[in-house]
Amino acid sequence: VGQAVEMLSPESVADIVDPGIRPLRPWFPQSTHTARAVLQYNLAVALALRGELDKAGDMLKQVWKSKSPTCDVPIHVIALALYIELLLGHTDIARNIIKQNCPQLQR
């Protein structure tokens, strides 16, 4: 996990200047912004596995804040945020995450 934390630095993503460059695979990130968000999420997972829940939560907040207004937060980001907040004992924050992201559960 330690080696993963070193390799997942979001600063390691270089800006893509050539708009003609296509991803090698359809599921590869389409932009530098997306690639950085993927690295930040993966770093949050590695930090959570290492028990550094506060750092993992801070990294997830960066992912959350970097999303565009028209983009939904992926469910795996929400699930990790819930996991971290529950482990930290922040049940009220976990409830708010559920209320904000699961409208079908609202009464």
PDB file as gemmi writes it, atoms N, CA and C in Angstrom:
CRYST1    1.000    1.000    1.000  90.00  90.00  90.00 P 1                      
ATOM      1  N   VAL A   1       0.833  -1.188   0.000  1.00  0.00           N  
ATOM      2  CA  VAL A   1       0.000   0.000   0.000  1.00  0.00           C  
ATOM      3  C   VAL A   1       0.879   1.253   0.000  1.00  0.00           C  
ATOM      4  N   GLY A   2       1.989   1.201   0.723  1.00  0.00           N  
ATOM      5  CA  GLY A   2       2.882   2.352   0.768  1.00  0.00           C  
ATOM      6  C   GLY A   2       3.405   2.746  -0.596  1.00  0.00           C  
ATOM      7  N   GLN A   3       3.767   1.750  -1.383  1.00  0.00           N  
ATOM      8  CA  GLN A   3       4.268   2.015  -2.729  1.00  0.00           C  
ATOM      9  C   GLN A   3       3.158   2.611  -3.601  1.00  0.00           C  
ATOM     10  N   ALA A   4       1.928   2.143  -3.415  1.00  0.00           N  
ATOM     11  CA  ALA A   4       0.804   2.680  -4.182  1.00  0.00           C  
ATOM     12  C   ALA A   4       0.586   4.150  -3.858  1.00  0.00           C  
ATOM     13  N   VAL A   5       0.696   4.501  -2.583  1.00  0.00           N  
ATOM     14  CA  VAL A   5       0.508   5.894  -2.179  1.00  0.00           C  
ATOM     15  C   VAL A   5       1.533   6.789  -2.877  1.00  0.00           C  
ATOM     16  N   GLU A   6       2.768   6.325  -2.966  1.00  0.00           N  
ATOM     17  CA  GLU A   6       3.812   7.102  -3.646  1.00  0.00           C  
ATOM     18  C   GLU A   6       3.508   7.269  -5.135  1.00  0.00           C  
ATOM     19  N   MET A   7       3.023   6.221  -5.769  1.00  0.00           N  
ATOM     20  CA  MET A   7       2.811   6.242  -7.215  1.00  0.00           C  
ATOM     21  C   MET A   7       1.536   6.967  -7.626  1.00  0.00           C  
ATOM     22  N   LEU A   8       0.594   7.156  -6.698  1.00  0.00           N  
ATOM     23  CA  LEU A   8      -0.701   7.735  -7.042  1.00  0.00           C  
ATOM     24  C   LEU A   8      -0.763   9.245  -6.837  1.00  0.00           C  
ATOM     25  N   SER A   9       0.348   9.893  -6.833  1.00  0.00           N  
ATOM     26  CA  SER A   9       0.369  11.344  -6.665  1.00  0.00           C  
ATOM     27  C   SER A   9      -0.354  12.011  -7.835  1.00  0.00           C  
ATOM     28  N   PRO A  10      -1.394  12.823  -7.555  1.00  0.00           N  
ATOM     29  CA  PRO A  10      -2.116  13.498  -8.643  1.00  0.00           C  
ATOM     30  C   PRO A  10      -1.226  14.427  -9.467  1.00  0.00           C  
ATOM     31  N   GLU A  11      -0.119  14.880  -8.893  1.00  0.00           N  
ATOM     32  CA  GLU A  11       0.792  15.752  -9.622  1.00  0.00           C  
ATOM     33  C   GLU A  11       1.517  15.014 -10.746  1.00  0.00           C  
ATOM     34  N   SER A  12       1.451  13.689 -10.736  1.00  0.00           N  
ATOM     35  CA  SER A  12       2.145  12.919 -11.768  1.00  0.00           C  
ATOM     36  C   SER A  12       1.418  12.942 -13.109  1.00  0.00           C  
ATOM     37  N   VAL A  13       0.211  13.484 -13.125  1.00  0.00           N  
ATOM     38  CA  VAL A  13      -0.546  13.568 -14.373  1.00  0.00           C  
ATOM     39  C   VAL A  13      -0.095  14.808 -15.127  1.00  0.00           C  
ATOM     40  N   ALA A  14       0.425  14.615 -16.312  1.00  0.00           N  
ATOM     41  CA  ALA A  14       0.865  15.738 -17.145  1.00  0.00           C  
ATOM     42  C   ALA A  14      -0.318  16.255 -17.956  1.00  0.00           C  
ATOM     43  N   ASP A  15      -0.314  17.537 -18.220  1.00  0.00           N  
ATOM     44  CA  ASP A  15      -1.371  18.115 -19.043  1.00  0.00           C  
ATOM     45  C   ASP A  15      -1.289  17.566 -20.458  1.00  0.00           C  
ATOM     46  N   ILE A  16      -2.456  17.326 -21.021  1.00  0.00           N  
ATOM     47  CA  ILE A  16      -2.541  16.853 -22.404  1.00  0.00           C  
ATOM     48  C   ILE A  16      -2.727  18.088 -23.281  1.00  0.00           C  
ATOM     49  N   VAL A  17      -1.761  18.364 -24.117  1.00  0.00           N  
ATOM     50  CA  VAL A  17      -1.836  19.553 -24.950  1.00  0.00           C  
ATOM     51  C   VAL A  17      -2.303  19.246 -26.367  1.00  0.00           C  
ATOM     52  N   ASP A  18      -2.149  18.050 -26.814  1.00  0.00           N  
ATOM     53  CA  ASP A  18      -2.547  17.683 -28.165  1.00  0.00           C  
ATOM     54  C   ASP A  18      -3.961  17.116 -28.139  1.00  0.00           C  
ATOM     55  N   PRO A  19      -4.944  17.881 -28.645  1.00  0.00           N  
ATOM     56  CA  PRO A  19      -6.322  17.378 -28.625  1.00  0.00           C  
ATOM     57  C   PRO A  19      -6.526  16.164 -29.529  1.00  0.00           C  
ATOM     58  N   GLY A  20      -5.576  15.885 -30.408  1.00  0.00           N  
ATOM     59  CA  GLY A  20      -5.688  14.740 -31.299  1.00  0.00           C  
ATOM     60  C   GLY A  20      -5.314  13.421 -30.648  1.00  0.00           C  
ATOM     61  N   ILE A  21      -4.770  13.474 -29.436  1.00  0.00           N  
ATOM     62  CA  ILE A  21      -4.380  12.248 -28.738  1.00  0.00           C  
ATOM     63  C   ILE A  21      -5.637  11.542 -28.242  1.00  0.00           C  
ATOM     64  N   ARG A  22      -5.761  10.308 -28.602  1.00  0.00           N  
ATOM     65  CA  ARG A  22      -6.910   9.498 -28.179  1.00  0.00           C  
ATOM     66  C   ARG A  22      -6.464   8.519 -27.102  1.00  0.00           C  
ATOM     67  N   PRO A  23      -7.361   8.210 -26.153  1.00  0.00           N  
ATOM     68  CA  PRO A  23      -7.019   7.209 -25.135  1.00  0.00           C  
ATOM     69  C   PRO A  23      -6.748   5.854 -25.777  1.00  0.00           C  
ATOM     70  N   LEU A  24      -5.870   5.071 -25.156  1.00  0.00           N  
ATOM     71  CA  LEU A  24      -5.539   3.750 -25.679  1.00  0.00           C  
ATOM     72  C   LEU A  24      -6.717   2.790 -25.583  1.00  0.00           C  
ATOM     73  N   ARG A  25      -7.523   2.953 -24.571  1.00  0.00           N  
ATOM     74  CA  ARG A  25      -8.696   2.104 -24.357  1.00  0.00           C  
ATOM     75  C   ARG A  25      -9.908   3.005 -24.138  1.00  0.00           C  
ATOM     76  N   PRO A  26     -11.118   2.540 -24.471  1.00  0.00           N  
ATOM     77  CA  PRO A  26     -12.310   3.381 -24.305  1.00  0.00           C  
ATOM     78  C   PRO A  26     -12.560   3.810 -22.859  1.00  0.00           C  
ATOM     79  N   TRP A  27     -12.101   3.033 -21.896  1.00  0.00           N  
ATOM     80  CA  TRP A  27     -12.353   3.362 -20.499  1.00  0.00           C  
ATOM     81  C   TRP A  27     -11.258   4.217 -19.883  1.00  0.00           C  
ATOM     82  N   PHE A  28     -10.221   4.570 -20.637  1.00  0.00           N  
ATOM     83  CA  PHE A  28      -9.170   5.464 -20.133  1.00  0.00           C  
ATOM     84  C   PHE A  28      -9.754   6.865 -19.956  1.00  0.00           C  
ATOM     85  N   PRO A  29      -9.209   7.636 -19.023  1.00  0.00           N  
ATOM     86  CA  PRO A  29      -9.677   9.020 -18.850  1.00  0.00           C  
ATOM     87  C   PRO A  29      -9.532   9.820 -20.141  1.00  0.00           C  
ATOM     88  N   GLN A  30     -10.511  10.666 -20.409  1.00  0.00           N  
ATOM     89  CA  GLN A  30     -10.527  11.461 -21.633  1.00  0.00           C  
ATOM     90  C   GLN A  30      -9.819  12.803 -21.478  1.00  0.00           C  
ATOM     91  N   SER A  31      -9.517  13.196 -20.237  1.00  0.00           N  
ATOM     92  CA  SER A  31      -8.884  14.495 -20.014  1.00  0.00           C  
ATOM     93  C   SER A  31      -7.936  14.411 -18.820  1.00  0.00           C  
ATOM     94  N   THR A  32      -7.096  15.423 -18.709  1.00  0.00           N  
ATOM     95  CA  THR A  32      -6.184  15.503 -17.569  1.00  0.00           C  
ATOM     96  C   THR A  32      -6.976  15.625 -16.275  1.00  0.00           C  
ATOM     97  N   HIS A  33      -8.041  16.415 -16.310  1.00  0.00           N  
ATOM     98  CA  HIS A  33      -8.886  16.611 -15.128  1.00  0.00           C  
ATOM     99  C   HIS A  33      -9.447  15.275 -14.630  1.00  0.00           C  
ATOM    100  N   THR A  34      -9.951  14.476 -15.552  1.00  0.00           N  
ATOM    101  CA  THR A  34     -10.508  13.174 -15.186  1.00  0.00           C  
ATOM    102  C   THR A  34      -9.418  12.240 -14.675  1.00  0.00           C  
ATOM    103  N   ALA A  35      -8.278  12.239 -15.328  1.00  0.00           N  
ATOM    104  CA  ALA A  35      -7.164  11.381 -14.890  1.00  0.00           C  
ATOM    105  C   ALA A  35      -6.725  11.743 -13.478  1.00  0.00           C  
ATOM    106  N   ARG A  36      -6.659  13.035 -13.190  1.00  0.00           N  
ATOM    107  CA  ARG A  36      -6.262  13.486 -11.849  1.00  0.00           C  
ATOM    108  C   ARG A  36      -7.300  13.034 -10.813  1.00  0.00           C  
ATOM    109  N   ALA A  37      -8.588  13.128 -11.141  1.00  0.00           N  
ATOM    110  CA  ALA A  37      -9.647  12.705 -10.219  1.00  0.00           C  
ATOM    111  C   ALA A  37      -9.572  11.202  -9.953  1.00  0.00           C  
ATOM    112  N   VAL A  38      -9.261  10.415 -10.980  1.00  0.00           N  
ATOM    113  CA  VAL A  38      -9.119   8.964 -10.807  1.00  0.00           C  
ATOM    114  C   VAL A  38      -7.950   8.662  -9.874  1.00  0.00           C  
ATOM    115  N   LEU A  39      -6.833   9.339 -10.071  1.00  0.00           N  
ATOM    116  CA  LEU A  39      -5.677   9.136  -9.192  1.00  0.00           C  
ATOM    117  C   LEU A  39      -5.998   9.544  -7.758  1.00  0.00           C  
ATOM    118  N   GLN A  40      -6.718  10.655  -7.586  1.00  0.00           N  
ATOM    119  CA  GLN A  40      -7.075  11.103  -6.241  1.00  0.00           C  
ATOM    120  C   GLN A  40      -7.984  10.085  -5.557  1.00  0.00           C  
ATOM    121  N   TYR A  41      -8.946   9.545  -6.303  1.00  0.00           N  
ATOM    122  CA  TYR A  41      -9.828   8.525  -5.722  1.00  0.00           C  
ATOM    123  C   TYR A  41      -9.017   7.291  -5.320  1.00  0.00           C  
ATOM    124  N   ASN A  42      -8.151   6.816  -6.215  1.00  0.00           N  
ATOM    125  CA  ASN A  42      -7.342   5.633  -5.904  1.00  0.00           C  
ATOM    126  C   ASN A  42      -6.409   5.884  -4.724  1.00  0.00           C  
ATOM    127  N   LEU A  43      -5.891   7.092  -4.624  1.00  0.00           N  
ATOM    128  CA  LEU A  43      -5.055   7.450  -3.478  1.00  0.00           C  
ATOM    129  C   LEU A  43      -5.890   7.438  -2.197  1.00  0.00           C  
ATOM    130  N   ALA A  44      -7.126   7.916  -2.268  1.00  0.00           N  
ATOM    131  CA  ALA A  44      -8.013   7.884  -1.098  1.00  0.00           C  
ATOM    132  C   ALA A  44      -8.262   6.445  -0.651  1.00  0.00           C  
ATOM    133  N   VAL A  45      -8.441   5.539  -1.600  1.00  0.00           N  
ATOM    134  CA  VAL A  45      -8.625   4.118  -1.269  1.00  0.00           C  
ATOM    135  C   VAL A  45      -7.377   3.579  -0.574  1.00  0.00           C  
ATOM    136  N   ALA A  46      -6.201   3.867  -1.132  1.00  0.00           N  
ATOM    137  CA  ALA A  46      -4.949   3.379  -0.535  1.00  0.00           C  
ATOM    138  C   ALA A  46      -4.756   3.938   0.871  1.00  0.00           C  
ATOM    139  N   LEU A  47      -5.060   5.208   1.062  1.00  0.00           N  
ATOM    140  CA  LEU A  47      -4.930   5.815   2.390  1.00  0.00           C  
ATOM    141  C   LEU A  47      -5.913   5.191   3.377  1.00  0.00           C  
ATOM    142  N   ALA A  48      -7.125   4.911   2.919  1.00  0.00           N  
ATOM    143  CA  ALA A  48      -8.120   4.269   3.793  1.00  0.00           C  
ATOM    144  C   ALA A  48      -7.655   2.872   4.188  1.00  0.00           C  
ATOM    145  N   LEU A  49      -7.101   2.133   3.240  1.00  0.00           N  
ATOM    146  CA  LEU A  49      -6.588   0.795   3.541  1.00  0.00           C  
ATOM    147  C   LEU A  49      -5.447   0.847   4.544  1.00  0.00           C  
ATOM    148  N   ARG A  50      -4.676   1.913   4.488  1.00  0.00           N  
ATOM    149  CA  ARG A  50      -3.553   2.083   5.397  1.00  0.00           C  
ATOM    150  C   ARG A  50      -4.001   2.623   6.761  1.00  0.00           C  
ATOM    151  N   GLY A  51      -5.290   2.959   6.881  1.00  0.00           N  
ATOM    152  CA  GLY A  51      -5.815   3.455   8.149  1.00  0.00           C  
ATOM    153  C   GLY A  51      -5.725   4.957   8.314  1.00  0.00           C  
ATOM    154  N   GLU A  52      -5.285   5.652   7.287  1.00  0.00           N  
ATOM    155  CA  GLU A  52      -5.183   7.108   7.341  1.00  0.00           C  
ATOM    156  C   GLU A  52      -6.504   7.714   6.858  1.00  0.00           C  
ATOM    157  N   LEU A  53      -7.536   7.549   7.694  1.00  0.00           N  
ATOM    158  CA  LEU A  53      -8.891   7.913   7.292  1.00  0.00           C  
ATOM    159  C   LEU A  53      -9.072   9.414   7.099  1.00  0.00           C  
ATOM    160  N   ASP A  54      -8.438  10.225   7.932  1.00  0.00           N  
ATOM    161  CA  ASP A  54      -8.566  11.677   7.771  1.00  0.00           C  
ATOM    162  C   ASP A  54      -7.981  12.134   6.436  1.00  0.00           C  
ATOM    163  N   LYS A  55      -6.806  11.620   6.094  1.00  0.00           N  
ATOM    164  CA  LYS A  55      -6.185  11.967   4.809  1.00  0.00           C  
ATOM    165  C   LYS A  55      -7.033  11.455   3.649  1.00  0.00           C  
ATOM    166  N   ALA A  56      -7.570  10.241   3.798  1.00  0.00           N  
ATOM    167  CA  ALA A  56      -8.418   9.670   2.745  1.00  0.00           C  
ATOM    168  C   ALA A  56      -9.661  10.529   2.550  1.00  0.00           C  
ATOM    169  N   GLY A  57     -10.260  10.961   3.650  1.00  0.00           N  
ATOM    170  CA  GLY A  57     -11.440  11.821   3.566  1.00  0.00           C  
ATOM    171  C   GLY A  57     -11.130  13.148   2.899  1.00  0.00           C  
ATOM    172  N   ASP A  58      -9.978  13.729   3.228  1.00  0.00           N  
ATOM    173  CA  ASP A  58      -9.578  14.989   2.596  1.00  0.00           C  
ATOM    174  C   ASP A  58      -9.375  14.811   1.095  1.00  0.00           C  
ATOM    175  N   MET A  59      -8.781  13.696   0.701  1.00  0.00           N  
ATOM    176  CA  MET A  59      -8.558  13.430  -0.718  1.00  0.00           C  
ATOM    177  C   MET A  59      -9.897  13.264  -1.445  1.00  0.00           C  
ATOM    178  N   LEU A  60     -10.844  12.573  -0.811  1.00  0.00           N  
ATOM    179  CA  LEU A  60     -12.165  12.408  -1.428  1.00  0.00           C  
ATOM    180  C   LEU A  60     -12.877  13.741  -1.574  1.00  0.00           C  
ATOM    181  N   LYS A  61     -12.706  14.627  -0.601  1.00  0.00           N  
ATOM    182  CA  LYS A  61     -13.319  15.959  -0.700  1.00  0.00           C  
ATOM    183  C   LYS A  61     -12.782  16.698  -1.915  1.00  0.00           C  
ATOM    184  N   GLN A  62     -11.510  16.525  -2.213  1.00  0.00           N  
ATOM    185  CA  GLN A  62     -10.932  17.155  -3.405  1.00  0.00           C  
ATOM    186  C   GLN A  62     -11.567  16.597  -4.675  1.00  0.00           C  
ATOM    187  N   VAL A  63     -11.787  15.282  -4.698  1.00  0.00           N  
ATOM    188  CA  VAL A  63     -12.445  14.659  -5.858  1.00  0.00           C  
ATOM    189  C   VAL A  63     -13.849  15.224  -6.001  1.00  0.00           C  
ATOM    190  N   TRP A  64     -14.561  15.300  -4.891  1.00  0.00           N  
ATOM    191  CA  TRP A  64     -15.946  15.762  -4.877  1.00  0.00           C  
ATOM    192  C   TRP A  64     -16.029  17.202  -5.372  1.00  0.00           C  
ATOM    193  N   LYS A  65     -15.135  18.056  -4.893  1.00  0.00           N  
ATOM    194  CA  LYS A  65     -15.157  19.472  -5.266  1.00  0.00           C  
ATOM    195  C   LYS A  65     -14.720  19.698  -6.708  1.00  0.00           C  
ATOM    196  N   SER A  66     -13.950  18.791  -7.261  1.00  0.00           N  
ATOM    197  CA  SER A  66     -13.427  18.991  -8.612  1.00  0.00           C  
ATOM    198  C   SER A  66     -14.411  18.579  -9.703  1.00  0.00           C  
ATOM    199  N   LYS A  67     -15.501  17.937  -9.323  1.00  0.00           N  
ATOM    200  CA  LYS A  67     -16.454  17.495 -10.353  1.00  0.00           C  
ATOM    201  C   LYS A  67     -17.208  18.686 -10.931  1.00  0.00           C  
ATOM    202  N   SER A  68     -17.638  18.552 -12.155  1.00  0.00           N  
ATOM    203  CA  SER A  68     -18.398  19.626 -12.789  1.00  0.00           C  
ATOM    204  C   SER A  68     -19.840  19.584 -12.293  1.00  0.00           C  
ATOM    205  N   PRO A  69     -20.549  20.714 -12.374  1.00  0.00           N  
ATOM    206  CA  PRO A  69     -21.932  20.764 -11.878  1.00  0.00           C  
ATOM    207  C   PRO A  69     -22.877  19.802 -12.600  1.00  0.00           C  
ATOM    208  N   THR A  70     -22.555  19.445 -13.831  1.00  0.00           N  
ATOM    209  CA  THR A  70     -23.428  18.559 -14.598  1.00  0.00           C  
ATOM    210  C   THR A  70     -23.076  17.087 -14.430  1.00  0.00           C  
ATOM    211  N   CYS A  71     -22.074  16.796 -13.616  1.00  0.00           N  
ATOM    212  CA  CYS A  71     -21.587  15.425 -13.452  1.00  0.00           C  
ATOM    213  C   CYS A  71     -22.077  14.835 -12.135  1.00  0.00           C  
ATOM    214  N   ASP A  72     -22.585  13.629 -12.186  1.00  0.00           N  
ATOM    215  CA  ASP A  72     -22.950  12.920 -10.967  1.00  0.00           C  
ATOM    216  C   ASP A  72     -21.693  12.315 -10.356  1.00  0.00           C  
ATOM    217  N   VAL A  73     -21.702  12.227  -9.028  1.00  0.00           N  
ATOM    218  CA  VAL A  73     -20.584  11.595  -8.332  1.00  0.00           C  
ATOM    219  C   VAL A  73     -20.751  10.083  -8.488  1.00  0.00           C  
ATOM    220  N   PRO A  74     -19.726   9.368  -8.950  1.00  0.00           N  
ATOM    221  CA  PRO A  74     -19.833   7.910  -9.099  1.00  0.00           C  
ATOM    222  C   PRO A  74     -20.131   7.230  -7.762  1.00  0.00           C  
ATOM    223  N   ILE A  75     -20.879   6.153  -7.810  1.00  0.00           N  
ATOM    224  CA  ILE A  75     -21.318   5.461  -6.599  1.00  0.00           C  
ATOM    225  C   ILE A  75     -20.142   4.960  -5.770  1.00  0.00           C  
ATOM    226  N   HIS A  76     -19.033   4.579  -6.389  1.00  0.00           N  
ATOM    227  CA  HIS A  76     -17.897   4.089  -5.606  1.00  0.00           C  
ATOM    228  C   HIS A  76     -17.260   5.203  -4.777  1.00  0.00           C  
ATOM    229  N   VAL A  77     -17.357   6.441  -5.229  1.00  0.00           N  
ATOM    230  CA  VAL A  77     -16.864   7.574  -4.434  1.00  0.00           C  
ATOM    231  C   VAL A  77     -17.774   7.785  -3.228  1.00  0.00           C  
ATOM    232  N   ILE A  78     -19.080   7.697  -3.456  1.00  0.00           N  
ATOM    233  CA  ILE A  78     -20.053   7.847  -2.366  1.00  0.00           C  
ATOM    234  C   ILE A  78     -19.873   6.728  -1.345  1.00  0.00           C  
ATOM    235  N   ALA A  79     -19.700   5.500  -1.824  1.00  0.00           N  
ATOM    236  CA  ALA A  79     -19.532   4.358  -0.912  1.00  0.00           C  
ATOM    237  C   ALA A  79     -18.274   4.513  -0.061  1.00  0.00           C  
ATOM    238  N   LEU A  80     -17.178   4.966  -0.655  1.00  0.00           N  
ATOM    239  CA  LEU A  80     -15.951   5.167   0.114  1.00  0.00           C  
ATOM    240  C   LEU A  80     -16.132   6.287   1.133  1.00  0.00           C  
ATOM    241  N   ALA A  81     -16.810   7.354   0.747  1.00  0.00           N  
ATOM    242  CA  ALA A  81     -17.064   8.454   1.685  1.00  0.00           C  
ATOM    243  C   ALA A  81     -17.894   7.963   2.870  1.00  0.00           C  
ATOM    244  N   LEU A  82     -18.918   7.166   2.598  1.00  0.00           N  
ATOM    245  CA  LEU A  82     -19.737   6.598   3.682  1.00  0.00           C  
ATOM    246  C   LEU A  82     -18.895   5.717   4.594  1.00  0.00           C  
ATOM    247  N   TYR A  83     -18.093   4.867   4.011  1.00  0.00           N  
ATOM    248  CA  TYR A  83     -17.232   3.962   4.773  1.00  0.00           C  
ATOM    249  C   TYR A  83     -16.315   4.745   5.709  1.00  0.00           C  
ATOM    250  N   ILE A  84     -15.673   5.755   5.172  1.00  0.00           N  
ATOM    251  CA  ILE A  84     -14.737   6.554   5.971  1.00  0.00           C  
ATOM    252  C   ILE A  84     -15.463   7.284   7.094  1.00  0.00           C  
ATOM    253  N   GLU A  85     -16.572   7.927   6.769  1.00  0.00           N  
ATOM    254  CA  GLU A  85     -17.301   8.691   7.790  1.00  0.00           C  
ATOM    255  C   GLU A  85     -17.840   7.780   8.887  1.00  0.00           C  
ATOM    256  N   LEU A  86     -18.308   6.597   8.527  1.00  0.00           N  
ATOM    257  CA  LEU A  86     -18.801   5.666   9.551  1.00  0.00           C  
ATOM    258  C   LEU A  86     -17.666   5.169  10.435  1.00  0.00           C  
ATOM    259  N   LEU A  87     -16.510   4.862   9.838  1.00  0.00           N  
ATOM    260  CA  LEU A  87     -15.363   4.434  10.648  1.00  0.00           C  
ATOM    261  C   LEU A  87     -14.886   5.539  11.588  1.00  0.00           C  
ATOM    262  N   LEU A  88     -15.026   6.786  11.154  1.00  0.00           N  
ATOM    263  CA  LEU A  88     -14.628   7.911  11.996  1.00  0.00           C  
ATOM    264  C   LEU A  88     -15.691   8.250  13.042  1.00  0.00           C  
ATOM    265  N   GLY A  89     -16.851   7.564  12.963  1.00  0.00           N  
ATOM    266  CA  GLY A  89     -17.922   7.812  13.923  1.00  0.00           C  
ATOM    267  C   GLY A  89     -18.792   9.008  13.584  1.00  0.00           C  
ATOM    268  N   HIS A  90     -18.706   9.487  12.356  1.00  0.00           N  
ATOM    269  CA  HIS A  90     -19.482  10.649  11.921  1.00  0.00           C  
ATOM    270  C   HIS A  90     -20.801  10.192  11.287  1.00  0.00           C  
ATOM    271  N   THR A  91     -21.702   9.671  12.112  1.00  0.00           N  
ATOM    272  CA  THR A  91     -22.958   9.130  11.575  1.00  0.00           C  
ATOM    273  C   THR A  91     -23.840  10.209  10.965  1.00  0.00           C  
ATOM    274  N   ASP A  92     -23.816  11.425  11.517  1.00  0.00           N  
ATOM    275  CA  ASP A  92     -24.632  12.504  10.946  1.00  0.00           C  
ATOM    276  C   ASP A  92     -24.162  12.862   9.536  1.00  0.00           C  
ATOM    277  N   ILE A  93     -22.853  12.901   9.348  1.00  0.00           N  
ATOM    278  CA  ILE A  93     -22.312  13.187   8.012  1.00  0.00           C  
ATOM    279  C   ILE A  93     -22.684  12.063   7.051  1.00  0.00           C  
ATOM    280  N   ALA A  94     -22.603  10.815   7.517  1.00  0.00           N  
ATOM    281  CA  ALA A  94     -22.977   9.669   6.675  1.00  0.00           C  
ATOM    282  C   ALA A  94     -24.447   9.762   6.270  1.00  0.00           C  
ATOM    283  N   ARG A  95     -25.307  10.133   7.212  1.00  0.00           N  
ATOM    284  CA  ARG A  95     -26.735  10.303   6.889  1.00  0.00           C  
ATOM    285  C   ARG A  95     -26.928  11.387   5.833  1.00  0.00           C  
ATOM    286  N   ASN A  96     -26.215  12.487   5.982  1.00  0.00           N  
ATOM    287  CA  ASN A  96     -26.337  13.577   5.009  1.00  0.00           C  
ATOM    288  C   ASN A  96     -25.867  13.147   3.622  1.00  0.00           C  
ATOM    289  N   ILE A  97     -24.806  12.367   3.564  1.00  0.00           N  
ATOM    290  CA  ILE A  97     -24.324  11.858   2.271  1.00  0.00           C  
ATOM    291  C   ILE A  97     -25.410  11.011   1.618  1.00  0.00           C  
ATOM    292  N   ILE A  98     -26.053  10.161   2.414  1.00  0.00           N  
ATOM    293  CA  ILE A  98     -27.126   9.314   1.877  1.00  0.00           C  
ATOM    294  C   ILE A  98     -28.292  10.170   1.405  1.00  0.00           C  
ATOM    295  N   LYS A  99     -28.696  11.145   2.215  1.00  0.00           N  
ATOM    296  CA  LYS A  99     -29.827  12.007   1.847  1.00  0.00           C  
ATOM    297  C   LYS A  99     -29.551  12.783   0.566  1.00  0.00           C  
ATOM    298  N   GLN A 100     -28.326  13.273   0.411  1.00  0.00           N  
ATOM    299  CA  GLN A 100     -27.982  14.076  -0.764  1.00  0.00           C  
ATOM    300  C   GLN A 100     -27.845  13.243  -2.032  1.00  0.00           C  
ATOM    301  N   ASN A 101     -27.470  11.985  -1.891  1.00  0.00           N  
ATOM    302  CA  ASN A 101     -27.147  11.181  -3.070  1.00  0.00           C  
ATOM    303  C   ASN A 101     -28.099  10.031  -3.339  1.00  0.00           C  
ATOM    304  N   CYS A 102     -29.071   9.834  -2.468  1.00  0.00           N  
ATOM    305  CA  CYS A 102     -30.058   8.770  -2.655  1.00  0.00           C  
ATOM    306  C   CYS A 102     -31.455   9.354  -2.482  1.00  0.00           C  
ATOM    307  N   PRO A 103     -31.912  10.151  -3.453  1.00  0.00           N  
ATOM    308  CA  PRO A 103     -33.214  10.808  -3.296  1.00  0.00           C  
ATOM    309  C   PRO A 103     -34.371   9.823  -3.153  1.00  0.00           C  
ATOM    310  N   GLN A 104     -34.203   8.602  -3.632  1.00  0.00           N  
ATOM    311  CA  GLN A 104     -35.264   7.607  -3.524  1.00  0.00           C  
ATOM    312  C   GLN A 104     -35.521   7.212  -2.075  1.00  0.00           C  
ATOM    313  N   LEU A 105     -34.580   7.488  -1.169  1.00  0.00           N  
ATOM    314  CA  LEU A 105     -34.740   7.140   0.237  1.00  0.00           C  
ATOM    315  C   LEU A 105     -35.388   8.249   1.050  1.00  0.00           C  
ATOM    316  N   GLN A 106     -35.590   9.416   0.441  1.00  0.00           N  
ATOM    317  CA  GLN A 106     -36.206  10.519   1.172  1.00  0.00           C  
ATOM    318  C   GLN A 106     -37.700  10.311   1.267  1.00  0.00           C  
ATOM    319  N   ARG A 107     -38.232  10.736   2.376  1.00  0.00           N  
ATOM    320  CA  ARG A 107     -39.681  10.563   2.600  1.00  0.00           C  
ATOM    321  C   ARG A 107     -40.433  11.814   2.294  1.00  0.00           C  
TER     322      ARG A 107                                                      
END                                                                             
